[in-house]
Amino acid sequence: MRRMDVSALLLVLTTLLTSCSSSKIPAAPMPNIAGPWEFIASSTSSPGYSTGIEAALQEAQVFSTQTGTFVSTGQISAGGAQVNFLALNGLKNGVPSTIGFSGNCTPATIDLQTGVPTGNSLTGSISGLAGSMNFTYVENGNVFIVTGDLSADGKSMTGTYTEEAAQTGNTNGTCNGDGTILDQGNISGTVVSKLSGTYTGKICEPLDFSCLAGPKDIATATLSESSSGTLTASIVLTGADNASITLQGPVTGNYLSVQGTFNGQTVVYEGYAENIPSGNFIVPTLYLANLDINSSQPTATYAGTLIVPQTQ
């Protein structure tokens, strides 16, 4: 009788162990990394050239019948006004010596019959925290493939990028100063904090689109960014002008475009925000360029650099 009990017990234990080993551990939920990001693509084929990919990342969601909520899928994207490209060249300690607001790639020649994407965009996916983060970005019609890894906290990534060859009938634009080779290099990305605080510095007059005589005003700008990524800049000018301007516009990553009215005319500034190491401080810095929207070929002219003053 005892032998039968022991045999039955062993059978039950075997069944339980088999059941446990065959059950699947629930997969970790996909993190939601949507929000403002800046990716820096540093060229190794053309050293000294770096591109800032400023993006308001979106992540797709689906409704889960198991949880009764919407969950992230890991599919990321940014298109249209959600992504902008900057030329951040001559990087030293992360600080560019020159900044351009059209990126480092001239427009690619596109054969519309091939269906090659034009303009600017970013599409890809993540596999989870501390997993892969792979995406394709298109800069002025030029296509780049990124292979990287997302950090364990979901707030940064590192990887490499390569420029994709143009399809038959298309021609790549010139990227990073060399149109004879396909560009490649290293890339890193971080989540960007919202802009806020009071910045001050010398600035060119708002309607001076050449600024040949240099900055004539002192600007004190108070910045506030909404949850939707709209920046409000309240600027007080003293010097050649004694006036106040309120500017508003979108922020993507560290790129901003704001506009307002000065003396009855529309004023548009493009800008780039960065944190510059200075001694024991990290100095929030705002680089501004004045955009002449009335020109047949609008160009951004350097207008001034504002900083958040540091206290000892």
N, C-alpha and C positions, 0 to 999 in steps of 0.2 A: 504493500500500500504506500509506504514511504517512497519506494522507488518511483511509483507512478506520480506522486506529488512532486518529487524533484524534477522528473522529466517534464511535467506540465509547467512548472515554474521556469525551467530553462527555455521552454518554447515561448512562454510569454515574454521573457526578457529579450530573447532573440528578436521577436516581432517588434518590441518597443525600440530596440537599438537600430533595427533596419529602418523603421519608420522615421526615427530621428535623423539618421544619416541621409535619408533620401529627401527630407524636407528642405526646402530652399530658404536661406536667410534673406529676409526682405532687403531689396536694394535701397541704398541710401537715397534720400530725395535729391533731385537735381537742384543745385543752388541757383538762385536768381542773381545774376551779375549785371542786370540792366542798370544803366546810369551813365554818368560822365566819365569817359576814359581818355587818356592820352597815350598813344603808342609812339615810340621813337625808333625809327628804322635807320640804323647807322650803316652806311655802305662800306664794304670791304673791297669792292672792285674799284671804287672811286673814293679813297680815304679823304675825310674832311667834309663829306656831304652827308647830311642827315635830314630826314623827313619827319615832320610831326603829323601824325594821323590823329586828328581831334574828332572824337566821336561821342554822340549820345546813343550808346548801345541800347538796342531793344532785344528782349528775349521772349520768344513765343511761349504761350501757355495753353494748356488744354484742361478740360474739366475732368476730374477724377471721380468716378462713381464709388471708389473705395473710401476716399476721404471726404467726398462731398464738397471739395474746394477745387479751385484752379491751381495747377501745378506747373512749374517751369519744365520746358522740354530740352533745354540746352542748345536750341537753335538761336543763334545771335545774328543781328543785322543792323545796318545803319545806311540810310540812303537819303539823297536829296540834301536838305539843309541839316540833316543829322550827322553829316561827316564833312570835314574840311581838311585841307592839306596845307602845311606850312613848310617852307624851306628854312631849316634850322642848321646852318652851316658853320663850320669852325668851332664845334662844340669843345669846351674846356670846362671840366668839372660840371658838366651838364648845362652850361650856359653858352648859347650861340653867339658868335661874333657878328653874324648877319642874320636877318629875318626877312623872309619873303612870303607874301600872302597868296601866292599862286602855286605853291609847291615846287618840287624840283623837276617835274616832268612836263615837257611841252605836249600839247594834245596829239594823240595818235591819229593816224589816218585810218578811217574805218570804212570797210565795205559793208554797207547796210544789209546786203543779202546774206552775210555770214551770221548775223545775229550776235556779233561780239558786243558786250556791254560797253556803253559810252558813259561819259561823265564820271561822277564819283560815287562809290558804294563800298560796302563791306558786308560779307556774308560768311557764315561758318558755324561752328559748333564747339561745345565743350562736353567732356565726358564726366565731369564731376570735380569736386575739390581735390587738389593735388593730382588731377588728371590732365588729359590733353586739352589744348586750346588751339584749334586749327581754323584758319579762315583765309578767304581771298579778298583782297582789296583792289579797287580800280581807281587809279589816279589819272584823271584826264584821258580816260580810255586805255591807259596802260595797266596791264593785269599783273598782280603780284600774289604769290602763294606763300602763306605763313604757316610754319609748323612750330608749335610751342607747347609749353606746360603752364597750367594755371597753378597759382600758389595754394597752399592749404587753407588760407583764409578767404580766397576768392577775390583778393584785392590787387593782385599783380600777376604778371606773366613774363616769361622769357622764352626766346626761341630764335629762329632764323627765318629769313625770307629770300625768295628768288623771283626775279622777273620772268614772266612767261613769254615765250617767243610769239610773235604775231602770227595769226593764221594767214593762210594764202589769200592774197588780195588786200591785206592790211599792212600797215607800217607802224612800228612802235615809235613813240615820240622820243626825244632825247631826254634821258633821265640822269640826274646827278653828273652833268657835265660830260657825259660820254655816250654818244649814240651808236658806237661801233660794237659795244659788248652789252650783254644782258646784265642788269644790275643784280647784286646779291649782297647779303650782309646779316647783321644781327639786329634783333628787335626786342624791345622791352616795353611793357605797358603797366600803367598804374591807374587806379581809381582817382579821380580828381575831386578836390574839395570845392564847395561853392565859394564864389567870390564875395568878400565882405571887407569892411574896414574903410579907413580914410587914407587916401594916397595923396601925395603932394609932389610938385616938381615944376620945372619950366616947360612951357608948351607954346607952340606956334599959334598965332591968332586963328580962330576957327575957320575963317574964309580965306586964309593964306595958303593956297594950294602948291606954292613953290617953296616957301619958307627959306628963301635965299638969305635973308637977313638974320635967320636964326630965331629961336624962341623969344617972344617979347612979353609973354604973360606968365604969371605964377598961377598954377591951377591947384585947387584943393578939391579932390573928388571923393565923395562918399558913395561906396558901392554896396548894393544889396541885390542878391540873386534869389528869385522865387523858387518854389519847389518844382515848377515846370521848366526851369532853365531860362527865365527871362531876367535880364540884368537891368537894373535902374542905376544910373550914375548921375548924381546931383553935383554939378561942378560950379565952383565959384572962381571967377577969373579976376585977377588984380594986376595992374601994370598998364599995358597999352589999352586993355579993355577992363572995365569994371562992371561986370555983369555976371548973371547966373544962367546956367543952361541945365536942362534936364534931358538926359539921353536914355533911350531904352532900346533893347534888342536882344537877340538870342545869344546864348553861350553854348558852344559845343566843345567839350574838353577844356582846353586852356585858350581856345580861340573865341573872340567875341566880335560882334558887329552891332554897333549902336548908332542911333540917329536922333536928332532933335531939330529945333529951330533956333537960329541966331540971326537977329536983325532981319527977320522976315524970310530968311533963306534956310533951306534944309542943309544940315550939317551931318556928315556920316563919318564915323571913325571905325576902322578895323583895329583890333588889338590882340595882344598875346600876353598872357599872365604867366609868370614864372617865379620861383623862389631861388634867390641868389645867395650862396654862402658868403658871409662877410665877417671875418673874425669869429667871434663866438655867437654870431647871430645868423638867422636865416631871414633874408630881407624880401618880403613880398614885393614884386616889381611888376609894373604894367607898362608895356611898350605900345604906343599909339601911333597910328598912321592916318592922315587925313585923306579921304577919298573924294575926288572931284567927280561927282555924279553927272555934271553938266558937260563933261568932256566926251567927245565921240569915242574915245578909248579910255575909260576911267582908270586912273592909276592911283595907287596909294603912296603918299609922300610922308616920310617920317615927320611926326609932329612933336614928339617929346616922350620922355620916360618919367613915370611917376613911381614913387616908392612909399611904403608905410614907414614913417620915421621910427627909429629904434630908440628906446630909453635905456639909460644905463642902470 
